[in-house]
């Protein structure tokens, strides 16, 4: 123990280093037991090196406009300071913990990251890059993936599971999925030790809310966000995070709070409370007006008005529209019978779960992700599940013939009947109006008590038909790189946006990805607040069936697929290569974080070619390109 108050500073610091082998929380308590000792140690540390000081400022690479409202906006950020920090006058009231020596400076090479213990409840991710140490939370704020197994980029780290990106300087989330940011820690180096301090409020937490302003009654502006999906949910928060203090109306078609829609087809039995992004109090606390069970009926851009289904006509200054899509039922005879369902909203999942018994015979029409995820969820809860698909293998359009064949076997191994190269020509019901059979294209019939249609979707943009916002034939809206439509002050994102992506695609694309929808929202919010931020996201998709996670990043046509690993063992990487021998996308199963690394490579403006993966002994050698300097842009 530290016994003497009169011992030298050097002795105290050496004793402090000895204690680093014991539990971190014990170290902190011992230091905090004596104010005088703590101040001496702090003084020595400050003399040896600069602390990472924290300040609040606007996030992103943005340029505030002169008319932009000021205030405490953005996120909890850190920057390097050469100024010495005065010791706190009252140790018990300090915002940060005492410093904890987490490792030696030689324990990490440059461009390396490690998960380390801060105390018995808190792990941190320590990164050394360009000779500098930085520390953020150790778990992804989306589903808790260990970040040290992810992809380290230039100044940020990407989740190995679903591709969410976090800034190393601030901990802020920069790409999605998810809503929250990582805790960010103060780091200093002294006598060959890496010393870390945490905010007391961040201890034992794996996520952090970014600062959000409240409404200012003197700010007479009104912004509207239309669409209660993941894109709208991010936008309303990002607007408050970026300093918007005017009235903020959130129009949600469903009568429940915004929720994680990804889980609807994967885990239909969950209660809404387990799916919701935030509780009602959160929106009240941040002055976000929730209009639940309300849809947009008409947009009138000439007068900047939104006509809503509740009878209200609202004047807006700026509007963000992310109304998503609705499930599509093909015009098959009998499609209007009872127990013919789609899977899109929370209510759909609840209705399906309420209709099944152990004796139910289920048929899923379509071999896309929605139909397959529903089949995987229901097969253990019903008498039988049959998937009827048009192609010879499922997911052929997305993953190609080889992976599709392996997915076919996976479903068959799990007792799902796969009726491929087929379709349904008629849905046959009984006198009660319930489906009892379906007729296939070859004339055969399948008994059916529940038919789930995973047959595509239609975009919810009809209310903009005469608004002046240009709609494409499929209902999508072309947007600029700043998420604005052809009409000023009308921003569009999510499934309905036809937008540029970061990568090889030169033209706009309409991609219904969860991650992309949330990213669009953040970019739109930043630009709506008067700053300038360009959309530069790489599409990232993920699914989980029978415990096997499949990741996919990139976009573009391909002529060849190079498989690395074992399809049979479901441990593989698939490189999708186009006519110019360029890798347009990468998919994987059981090989994290390779897809996250590819997404990070594209986000750096770098390109992967067939020559980079030509060596079958080491097809992952290309990942070293992540550490190379960024390409110069003229």
Protein Blocks (a to p, Z undefined) as FASTA:
>chain_A
ZZbfkbcfklmmmmmmmmmmmcfklmmmmmmmpmklmmmmmmmmmmmpccdddddddedj
ddddfklccdjehjddddddfbdcdddfblklpmbdcdddfbdfklpcehiacdddfblm
bccddddeehiacdddfbdfklopafklmccdehiacdfklopacdfklopafbdcdjbd
cdddddddeehiacddddfklgoiabdcdddddddfklmbdcddehjbfklmmmmmmmmm
nopabdcddddfbfcdcddfklmmmmmmbcfklmpmbdfklmmmnopacdehiacfbdcf
knopaddfkopacddfbdcddebpaddddfbehilpghiacdfbfmlmmmmmmmpcfkbc
cddedjbfklmmmmmmmmmmmfbdcdddfblbehklmnojmlmmmmmmmmmmnopacdeh
iadfbdcddfkopafbdcdfkopacddfbdcddebjaddfklmmmnopacdfkopacddf
kopafbehiacehjllccddedjblbdcdddbfklmmmmmmmmmmmmnopacdddddddd
dddeehiacddededddfbdcdedjfklopacdddddfkopafbdcdehiacklmmmmmm
mmnopacdfklmmpmklmmlmmmmmmpccdddZZ
